[in-house]
Amino acid sequence: MCVKYKEDILPMLVFCTSIFLSITTCETAIVCPNVSIEKESSRAISCQSDRAISDFYWYRGNSSSAPILLLDNEGKAGAEYGSEHYDISSNGSMILKNVQVEHESYYSFVGYYENRKFGRATFLVNVTISPDPPCPLIRGCNACIECDFFELKKEGTLTCEIKRARPLLPLVWNIASKKGIDFVRHHANEERNPESDSWDTSVSLDYTIEDPCGVIGEVKCVAEDPSNILQSRISTVNIKTGNEMLSLPSPHFTSFSFSLGYVILRFTFLLESLLKHS
């Protein structure tokens, strides 16, 4: 037997009783995926069900507290309805506006159907802050993704970092290839920025050049990015010094440099002709 409390005491739900081992439920499946929202942005959040929902109830935390937003046959209401950061759309979606870090929380949704059965689900809202630049940046490089080092001291340190990101994005070094250089120690650092509730992360890699006549190496800095806030989570540094630089592609000559070389060659030929006939 199903006993309804929704109309009498919010936010009590519909419960079903059963006798002995015969199991009956009024609850049906609803899916609410976890959500990542960039700080100071807005997002409409909805849940999926295999049947039409007539009444929508949203809660911060679990559904044992009063709903922060609701939409039923009597209209829109809720403890946060009409506030600066929360709203509910005409189709029952919860709208988060100008999201701040304090809005990161678990939320619950309860949807009622025309036959008074219901479904519910709990999900997590993560508030993210994208770093600038949106990638792990290797010191000495001016851009994300890839750069080249042609001069290195005999001993030194490669450092890769991400500034002011949320959530914390751990970094690791991945040594793809090496010749004439030894990487001897890997150490990481994490520091929280309390004013923005973001994180600075860095990872360093000490090296020693074993063959000064020729060094070649490819090292990648890789970030863990479960919230997909980075444009690229891998940055690469190519190391080539000494004789290994001979394997680099030949420089590309522009039409200007070619024309200038032709003029100089032509001038030299004319000068030699004049000297022979003088």
ZIHUPE-V846501 format. One record per helix or strand of 3 or more residues. SS is the DSSP state (H for helix, E for strand). FROM is the first residue (numbers start at 0). TO is the last residue. If there is no record, write none. Layout:
BEGIN
ss: (SS	SS)
from: (FROM	FROM)
to: (TO	TO)
END
This chain:
BEGIN
ss: (E	E	E	E	E	E	E	H	E	E	E	E	E	E	E	E	E	H	H)
from: (34	42	54	68	74	85	93	100	104	117	145	154	170	180	197	213	233	242	254)
to: (37	44	59	71	76	87	95	102	111	128	148	165	178	192	208	222	241	246	276)
END
